[in-house]
Amino acid sequence: METEVKNKMKVKDWYLSKFKELEACMNGQRSLPIHDMRIAAINALSELNFPTNKDEEWKYTNVASLLKEIFSLQEEVLDLSQDELDEFIYPSLSSNVIVFVNGVYNKKLSSLDKVQDGVEIMNFSEAIGSNEEFINTYFAKHAKFQNDAFTALNTAFCVNGAVINIKDGLITEKPIHILNISKSSKISWTSNNRNIVVVGENSQLDLIESYYSLDDGDPVYFNNVVTETVLAPRAILNHYKVQSEAEKSYHINRNFVNQESNSVYTSYAVDLGGNFVRNNIDVYLNAENVEANLYGVYLATGGQLIDNHSVIHHANPNCESNELYKGILEENSKGVFNGKIIVSKDAQKTNAFQQNNSLVLSESATMNTKPQLEIFADDVKCSHGATIGQLDEEALFYLKSRGVNGDEAKRILQQAFLSEVTEKIKIDVVAERVDEMIIEKFYKGYHN
């Protein structure tokens, strides 16, 4: 424990020293209100401790290995060949793509020259200079950093990230794709990208947020991402997050979602890659007649850790939330699901459903699941549940008796298990890509 504390102090001191270097490069930004927020965040970080297993929210997720690493702040603009880029672009969705390589915005690789009227897409640092009022309105207004070291770290150091603003009364013609690609470099790097997504009144957006790696080589890297998502009255946002990071990478992602009256937010999260993955999503239903849907799939092999934490805050009456996460764990992998639904005393007529189902397919794999309900209203319909099991032996025997070999039979049953979630993906090319990635991971596991 003493060594762990020393490592944390070393990491914290390093970040504090790097903030002074960042300030020296900010030029005119130091006079902007955003810099006051950065200073508040770095001051908060200096007082906060990084979490340990003694913290209830991190009970099953140990950050010690992450805190042993000293990552450089990535600043290098890396190019990719067209073939490398095309591997991650959906053929029918090649416009409205904003590209980050090792966390750094790449204007050359992005496709933002034919953006629909009423749609704004830009890099975070660009938005600070060209749309200061927008940044001041939304930056760090929903992502609270005062009690979370990783959110404070992001708030202090964010330079890159996607800023998306959909004007009122607009149904976007094509999805917007935030494409994050990692590529081997000479340094162990970290990025603290900040995304701000605002969907205006009576508007609708399909958003794809993806994380891919060109290779699994050294060095390790750390993506520490924070997204602030705002839905105006009657806005609709379908948010597809596909994560397939490198085998040695660290990935922490926090999404703060704020919904106004009659809005609908739906999240589809797919986690396949990474060595250490932690997702937090906090959804605030801030008015009546709001709907939130959270769907997730996770597939962990080797020594992977995939941790999904969610909190849905029902603060007003006549709102609905649905949550379904399904995952498969093999070999020495570890999964965590902690889902909390909070229903305040004023949130009468709440309808909330939550379910987590996992398959644990080896003796050395583990799954820790904790669905929670905190209900302070009396006229509600709320349910939650969790199951942890193995493949159906009778179904497996049936497939084998029909001439299907053992590995293929397992793949069929595993894919059928996940399909309850994957079939909900509404964009066909995304659904097809996800199915291909899942099959590829099954195949790789069978042939290691």
Secondary structure in CASP SS format (residue, H / E / C, confidence):
PFRMAT SS
TARGET T0000
AUTHOR 0000-0000-0000
METHOD secondary structure of the structure
MODEL  1
M C 1.00
E H 1.00
T H 1.00
E H 1.00
V H 1.00
K H 1.00
N H 1.00
K H 1.00
M H 1.00
K H 1.00
V H 1.00
K H 1.00
D H 1.00
W H 1.00
Y H 1.00
L H 1.00
S H 1.00
K H 1.00
F H 1.00
K H 1.00
E H 1.00
L H 1.00
E H 1.00
A H 1.00
C C 1.00
M C 1.00
N H 1.00
G H 1.00
Q H 1.00
R H 1.00
S H 1.00
L C 1.00
P H 1.00
I H 1.00
H H 1.00
D H 1.00
M H 1.00
R H 1.00
I H 1.00
A H 1.00
A H 1.00
I H 1.00
N H 1.00
A H 1.00
L H 1.00
S H 1.00
E H 1.00
L C 1.00
N C 1.00
F C 1.00
P C 1.00
T C 1.00
N C 1.00
K C 1.00
D C 1.00
E H 1.00
E H 1.00
W H 1.00
K C 1.00
Y C 1.00
T C 1.00
N C 1.00
V C 1.00
A H 1.00
S H 1.00
L H 1.00
L H 1.00
K C 1.00
E C 1.00
I C 1.00
F C 1.00
S E 1.00
L E 1.00
Q C 1.00
E C 1.00
E C 1.00
V C 1.00
L C 1.00
D C 1.00
L C 1.00
S C 1.00
Q H 1.00
D H 1.00
E H 1.00
L H 1.00
D H 1.00
E C 1.00
F C 1.00
I C 1.00
Y C 1.00
P H 1.00
S H 1.00
L H 1.00
S C 1.00
S C 1.00
N C 1.00
V E 1.00
I E 1.00
V E 1.00
F E 1.00
V E 1.00
N C 1.00
G C 1.00
V E 1.00
Y E 1.00
N C 1.00
K C 1.00
K C 1.00
L C 1.00
S C 1.00
S E 1.00
L C 1.00
D C 1.00
K C 1.00
V C 1.00
Q C 1.00
D C 1.00
G C 1.00
V E 1.00
E E 1.00
I E 1.00
M E 1.00
N E 1.00
F H 1.00
S H 1.00
E H 1.00
A H 1.00
I H 1.00
G H 1.00
S H 1.00
N C 1.00
E H 1.00
E H 1.00
F H 1.00
I H 1.00
N H 1.00
T H 1.00
Y H 1.00
F C 1.00
A C 1.00
K C 1.00
H C 1.00
A C 1.00
K C 1.00
F C 1.00
Q C 1.00
N C 1.00
D C 1.00
A H 1.00
F H 1.00
T H 1.00
A H 1.00
L H 1.00
N H 1.00
T H 1.00
A H 1.00
F H 1.00
C C 1.00
V C 1.00
N C 1.00
G C 1.00
A E 1.00
V E 1.00
I E 1.00
N E 1.00
I E 1.00
K C 1.00
D C 1.00
G C 1.00
L C 1.00
I E 1.00
T C 1.00
E C 1.00
K C 1.00
P C 1.00
I E 1.00
H E 1.00
I E 1.00
L E 1.00
N E 1.00
I E 1.00
S E 1.00
K C 1.00
S C 1.00
S C 1.00
K C 1.00
I C 1.00
S C 1.00
W E 1.00
T E 1.00
S E 1.00
N C 1.00
N C 1.00
R E 1.00
N E 1.00
I E 1.00
V E 1.00
V E 1.00
V E 1.00
G C 1.00
E C 1.00
N C 1.00
S C 1.00
Q E 1.00
L E 1.00
D E 1.00
L E 1.00
I E 1.00
E E 1.00
S E 1.00
Y E 1.00
Y E 1.00
S E 1.00
L C 1.00
D C 1.00
D C 1.00
G C 1.00
D C 1.00
P C 1.00
V C 1.00
Y E 1.00
F E 1.00
N E 1.00
N E 1.00
V E 1.00
V E 1.00
T E 1.00
E E 1.00
T E 1.00
V E 1.00
L E 1.00
A C 1.00
P C 1.00
R C 1.00
A C 1.00
I E 1.00
L E 1.00
N E 1.00
H E 1.00
Y E 1.00
K E 1.00
V E 1.00
Q E 1.00
S E 1.00
E C 1.00
A C 1.00
E C 1.00
K C 1.00
S C 1.00
Y E 1.00
H E 1.00
I E 1.00
N E 1.00
R E 1.00
N E 1.00
F E 1.00
V E 1.00
N E 1.00
Q E 1.00
E C 1.00
S C 1.00
N C 1.00
S C 1.00
V E 1.00
Y E 1.00
T E 1.00
S E 1.00
Y E 1.00
A E 1.00
V E 1.00
D E 1.00
L C 1.00
G C 1.00
G C 1.00
N C 1.00
F E 1.00
V E 1.00
R E 1.00
N E 1.00
N E 1.00
I E 1.00
D E 1.00
V E 1.00
Y E 1.00
L E 1.00
N C 1.00
A C 1.00
E C 1.00
N C 1.00
V C 1.00
E E 1.00
A E 1.00
N E 1.00
L E 1.00
Y E 1.00
G E 1.00
V E 1.00
Y E 1.00
L E 1.00
A E 1.00
T C 1.00
G C 1.00
G C 1.00
Q C 1.00
L E 1.00
I E 1.00
D E 1.00
N E 1.00
H E 1.00
S E 1.00
V E 1.00
I E 1.00
H E 1.00
H E 1.00
A C 1.00
N C 1.00
P C 1.00
N C 1.00
C C 1.00
E E 1.00
S E 1.00
N E 1.00
E E 1.00
L E 1.00
Y E 1.00
K E 1.00
G E 1.00
I E 1.00
L E 1.00
E C 1.00
E C 1.00
N C 1.00
S C 1.00
K E 1.00
G E 1.00
V E 1.00
F E 1.00
N E 1.00
G E 1.00
K E 1.00
I E 1.00
I E 1.00
V E 1.00
S C 1.00
K C 1.00
D C 1.00
A C 1.00
Q C 1.00
K C 1.00
T E 1.00
N E 1.00
A E 1.00
F E 1.00
Q E 1.00
Q E 1.00
N E 1.00
N E 1.00
S E 1.00
L E 1.00
V E 1.00
L C 1.00
S C 1.00
E C 1.00
S C 1.00
A C 1.00
T E 1.00
M E 1.00
N E 1.00
T E 1.00
K E 1.00
P E 1.00
Q E 1.00
L E 1.00
E E 1.00
I E 1.00
F C 1.00
A C 1.00
D C 1.00
D C 1.00
V E 1.00
K E 1.00
C E 1.00
S E 1.00
H E 1.00
G E 1.00
A E 1.00
T E 1.00
I E 1.00
G E 1.00
Q C 1.00
L C 1.00
D C 1.00
E H 1.00
E H 1.00
A H 1.00
L H 1.00
F H 1.00
Y H 1.00
L H 1.00
K H 1.00
S H 1.00
R C 1.00
G C 1.00
V C 1.00
N C 1.00
G H 1.00
D H 1.00
E H 1.00
A H 1.00
K H 1.00
R H 1.00
I H 1.00
L H 1.00
Q H 1.00
Q H 1.00
A H 1.00
F H 1.00
L H 1.00
S H 1.00
E H 1.00
V H 1.00
T H 1.00
E C 1.00
K C 1.00
I C 1.00
K C 1.00
I C 1.00
D H 1.00
V H 1.00
V H 1.00
A H 1.00
E H 1.00
R H 1.00
V H 1.00
D H 1.00
E H 1.00
M H 1.00
I H 1.00
I H 1.00
E H 1.00
K H 1.00
F H 1.00
Y H 1.00
K H 1.00
G H 1.00
Y H 1.00
H C 1.00
N C 1.00
END
